[in-house]
Amino acid sequence: MIIAMDGPAGAGKSTVARRVAEELGLAFLDTGAMYRAVTLQVLEQGVHPSDGPGCARIAEELELGFDEGGHILIEGKPGEPDIRSRTVTLNVSAVSAHPGVREAIVTQQRRIASALAGVVAEGRDTTTVVFPDADHKFFLDATCEERARRRALQESAPERYEVILADIIRRDRLDTTRAHSPLTRAPDAQLIDADGKGVEDVVREILAHVGRPS
């Protein structure tokens, strides 16, 4: 079984997808973490995020995987928490917009999924490009303000709300307007509005659609 989930930055996709995977006994495929891993390597190797060929080369050469807990492995080593740094967050949309990067990572995503009995995958183009024939598709959404509020709480930095909001709006613009694999809701993806809902509420809603309510 393949369950694919897309949505904008800060909508809670990773947390929800991980919980859904746990409930169904499936592997969790954090596709966003893979692009963050590439971005981390781009920055560490001194390649500019706007350098398409340079970023693509790194994505093609990089060996990515996941541990049993669904956490990213970069060349066999843990990528957390480095891939969640502020610098990576500011540059991941630019790096992941390059067609060469996306093609290389999509190939790895499909390879990883093919070796597993079932996965719950989340990202920006998971339902439209990576797994267009997924058994179940969802688009998890929330307002920019709600996403910024949640992220500020996660970072225990309510004073950074306006900065976080501006960054989310910027990332939405980059993700939805990029030429290759833009963020968009697939016609057959079930819309999940996460505004005002807790993680478990969203998980139950998704499980109900899948047919395995918790």
C-alpha positions as CSV (number, residue, x, y, z in Angstrom):
1,M,0.0,0.0,0.0
2,I,1.2,3.5,-0.8
3,I,-0.4,6.5,1.0
4,A,0.9,9.8,-0.4
5,M,0.4,13.1,1.2
6,D,1.2,16.6,-0.1
7,G,0.9,20.1,1.4
8,P,2.6,23.4,2.0
9,A,5.4,24.1,4.5
10,G,4.4,23.9,8.1
11,A,1.1,22.1,7.6
12,G,2.2,19.2,9.8
13,K,2.7,16.6,7.1
14,S,5.7,14.9,8.6
15,T,4.1,14.5,12.1
16,V,0.8,13.3,10.7
17,A,2.4,11.0,8.1
18,R,4.6,9.4,10.7
19,R,1.6,8.8,13.0
20,V,-0.5,7.3,10.2
21,A,2.4,5.0,9.3
22,E,2.6,3.8,12.9
23,E,-1.1,3.1,13.1
24,L,-1.0,1.1,9.9
25,G,2.3,-0.7,10.4
26,L,3.8,0.9,7.3
27,A,7.2,2.6,6.7
28,F,7.3,6.4,6.8
29,L,9.0,8.1,3.8
30,D,9.9,11.7,4.6
31,T,10.6,13.0,1.1
32,G,11.0,16.5,2.5
33,A,13.9,15.3,4.6
34,M,15.6,14.0,1.4
35,Y,15.6,17.5,-0.1
36,R,16.8,19.0,3.2
37,A,19.7,16.4,3.1
38,V,20.7,17.6,-0.4
39,T,20.5,21.2,0.7
40,L,22.7,20.5,3.7
41,Q,25.3,18.9,1.5
42,V,25.0,21.8,-1.0
43,L,25.8,24.3,1.7
44,E,28.5,22.2,3.3
45,Q,30.3,21.7,-0.1
46,G,30.1,25.4,-0.8
47,V,27.8,25.2,-3.8
48,H,25.4,28.1,-4.2
49,P,21.7,27.1,-4.0
50,S,21.1,28.8,-7.3
51,D,23.6,26.6,-9.1
52,G,21.4,24.1,-10.7
53,P,24.0,21.7,-12.2
54,G,26.0,21.8,-9.0
55,C,23.0,21.0,-6.8
56,A,22.0,18.2,-9.2
57,R,25.4,16.7,-9.2
58,I,25.3,16.5,-5.4
59,A,21.8,15.0,-5.5
60,E,22.8,12.3,-8.0
61,E,25.9,11.3,-6.0
62,L,24.3,11.4,-2.6
63,E,23.2,8.1,-1.0
64,L,20.1,8.6,1.1
65,G,18.1,6.2,3.2
66,F,16.0,5.9,6.4
67,D,16.5,4.1,9.7
68,E,13.9,1.9,11.3
69,G,12.3,5.0,12.9
70,G,11.9,6.8,9.6
71,H,14.7,9.3,10.2
72,I,17.0,10.3,7.2
73,L,20.4,8.7,6.8
74,I,23.0,10.6,4.7
75,E,25.7,8.2,3.4
76,G,24.6,5.9,6.2
77,K,24.9,8.5,8.9
78,P,22.0,10.3,10.8
79,G,21.0,13.6,9.2
80,E,19.0,14.9,12.2
81,P,19.1,17.5,13.6
82,D,21.4,19.2,11.0
83,I,18.8,19.1,8.2
84,R,16.4,21.1,10.4
85,S,18.7,24.1,10.8
86,R,17.6,27.6,10.0
87,T,20.0,27.9,7.2
88,V,18.8,24.7,5.5
89,T,15.2,25.8,5.9
90,L,15.9,29.1,4.2
91,N,17.6,27.4,1.2
92,V,15.7,24.1,0.7
93,S,13.0,25.6,-1.6
94,A,15.7,27.1,-3.9
95,V,17.7,23.8,-4.0
96,S,14.7,21.6,-4.5
97,A,13.4,23.7,-7.4
98,H,16.1,22.5,-9.7
99,P,14.8,19.9,-12.2
100,G,18.0,17.8,-11.9
101,V,17.7,17.7,-8.1
102,R,14.1,16.6,-8.2
103,E,14.7,13.9,-10.9
104,A,17.6,12.4,-8.8
105,I,15.6,12.4,-5.6
106,V,12.4,11.1,-7.1
107,T,14.4,8.1,-8.4
108,Q,15.7,7.4,-4.9
109,Q,12.2,7.8,-3.4
110,R,10.7,5.2,-5.8
111,R,13.7,2.9,-5.2
112,I,13.2,3.1,-1.4
113,A,9.4,2.5,-1.7
114,S,9.8,-0.4,-4.0
115,A,11.9,-2.3,-1.4
116,L,9.2,-1.9,1.2
117,A,5.8,-3.6,1.7
118,G,4.1,-0.3,2.1
119,V,4.8,3.3,2.8
120,V,3.3,6.6,3.9
121,A,5.1,9.3,1.9
122,E,4.8,13.0,2.3
123,G,6.2,16.0,0.5
124,R,5.3,18.6,-2.1
125,D,4.8,16.5,-5.3
126,T,4.3,13.1,-3.8
127,T,0.8,12.6,-5.1
128,T,1.4,14.3,-8.5
129,V,4.8,13.1,-9.5
130,V,6.5,10.6,-7.2
131,F,3.5,8.3,-6.7
132,P,0.7,9.4,-9.1
133,D,-0.8,5.9,-8.7
134,A,-0.8,5.8,-4.9
135,D,-3.6,3.8,-3.3
136,H,-4.6,6.9,-1.2
137,K,-3.8,10.6,-1.8
138,F,-4.2,13.5,0.6
139,F,-3.5,17.2,0.5
140,L,-3.0,18.5,4.0
141,D,-3.5,22.3,4.2
142,A,-3.7,25.1,6.8
143,T,-3.7,28.9,6.6
144,C,-0.3,30.6,6.5
145,E,-1.1,32.2,9.9
146,E,-2.0,28.8,11.5
147,R,1.2,27.2,10.2
148,A,3.3,30.1,11.4
149,R,1.7,30.0,14.8
150,R,2.4,26.3,15.2
151,R,6.0,26.6,14.1
152,A,6.6,29.5,16.5
153,L,5.2,27.2,19.3
154,Q,7.4,24.3,18.2
155,E,10.4,26.6,18.3
156,S,9.3,28.1,21.7
157,A,9.8,31.4,20.0
158,P,6.5,33.3,19.8
159,E,8.4,36.5,19.3
160,R,9.5,35.2,15.9
161,Y,6.0,34.7,14.6
162,E,6.1,37.5,12.0
163,V,9.5,36.3,10.7
164,I,8.3,32.8,10.5
165,L,5.1,33.9,8.7
166,A,7.1,35.8,6.1
167,D,9.3,32.8,5.5
168,I,6.3,30.5,5.1
169,I,4.7,32.9,2.6
170,R,8.0,33.1,0.7
171,R,8.3,29.3,0.6
172,D,4.7,28.9,-0.5
173,R,5.4,31.2,-3.4
174,L,8.6,29.3,-4.4
175,D,7.0,25.9,-4.1
176,T,3.8,26.7,-6.0
177,T,5.5,28.7,-8.9
178,R,8.6,26.6,-9.6
179,A,8.7,25.3,-13.2
180,H,9.4,21.7,-12.3
181,S,6.9,19.7,-10.1
182,P,5.2,22.7,-8.4
183,L,3.2,22.1,-5.3
184,T,-0.4,21.6,-6.3
185,R,-3.3,19.5,-5.2
186,A,-3.9,16.4,-7.3
187,P,-7.4,16.2,-8.6
188,D,-8.0,12.9,-6.8
189,A,-6.3,13.9,-3.5
190,Q,-8.6,14.2,-0.5
191,L,-8.3,17.7,1.0
192,I,-7.6,17.7,4.7
193,D,-8.1,21.1,6.4
194,A,-5.8,21.1,9.5
195,D,-6.9,24.5,10.8
196,G,-7.9,24.3,14.4
197,K,-7.2,20.5,14.6
198,G,-4.7,18.6,16.6
199,V,-2.5,16.0,15.1
200,E,-4.6,13.0,16.4
201,D,-7.7,14.6,14.9
202,V,-6.1,14.8,11.5
203,V,-4.7,11.3,11.8
204,R,-8.2,9.9,12.6
205,E,-9.6,11.7,9.6
206,I,-7.0,10.2,7.3
207,L,-7.4,6.7,8.8
208,A,-11.2,6.9,8.3
209,H,-10.6,7.7,4.6
210,V,-8.2,4.8,4.3
211,G,-10.6,2.5,5.9
212,R,-8.7,1.7,9.1
213,P,-10.1,4.1,11.8
214,S,-8.1,4.2,15.0
